[in-house]
Amino acid sequence: AMLLMGRLLRCRWDSLFPNPAEKVESQQSKQAQQHDSTKPLRTFQVGDRVYVKDFSTTPVSWIPGKVVKITGPLSYHVELISGRVVCRHVDAVRHREANYFRTPPQSKTASSVDDFLLPDIPLAHPAPRPDVAGPPPPPLQRSTRQ
């Protein structure tokens, strides 16, 4: 039948033993349709203020930046506050709401810092200050084995 008609013929056994691949395919299409209706596609435009994953720290942190170039359907070049430009996938980029941030002080020169708007939240682990000396390290204990 396959050679003559190009398909398998249906019989009573097909009702007793349905094809599991068809059921899986219909369930997957239903799941994909439900997901696509609830999750909007994440897109960014040049100039959007974003957070970018910083993989150079442990644990991974999010740092503010600005989209400078769209390099593909899911990848972006983002300029960080330090001036460094990094390429990130859309999964490593998040939108940044402007109302959660303050503008930098007016006494400093207004440059690209205005584009980033530093957060008002204090750092969890502030960087050590080089001008403040801490206690000296404990002396090393050497082994007395021969």
Residue pairs with C-beta under 8 A, 6 or more apart in sequence:
1 7
1 8
1 9
2 8
42 90
42 93
43 90
44 50
44 67
44 70
44 76
44 90
44 93
44 95
45 67
45 70
46 67
46 68
46 69
46 70
47 66
47 67
48 66
48 67
48 95
49 64
49 65
49 66
49 95
49 96
49 98
49 115
49 116
49 117
50 64
50 65
50 66
50 67
50 78
50 93
50 94
50 95
50 96
51 62
51 63
51 64
51 65
51 93
51 94
51 95
51 96
52 62
52 63
52 64
52 65
52 78
52 80
52 86
52 88
52 92
52 93
53 60
53 61
53 62
53 88
53 92
53 93
54 60
54 61
54 62
54 63
62 94
63 80
63 81
64 80
64 81
64 96
64 116
64 117
64 118
64 119
65 78
65 79
65 80
65 81
65 86
65 116
66 78
66 79
66 115
66 116
67 76
67 77
67 78
67 93
68 77
68 78
68 79
68 85
69 76
69 77
70 76
70 77
71 77
71 87
74 89
74 90
75 87
75 88
75 89
75 90
76 87
76 88
76 90
76 93
77 85
77 86
77 87
78 85
78 86
78 87
78 88
78 93
79 85
79 112
80 86
81 113
81 116
81 118
83 112
98 117
100 119
100 120
101 117
101 118
101 119
101 120
102 117
102 118
102 120
103 114
103 117
104 110
104 113
104 114
104 117
104 118
128 134
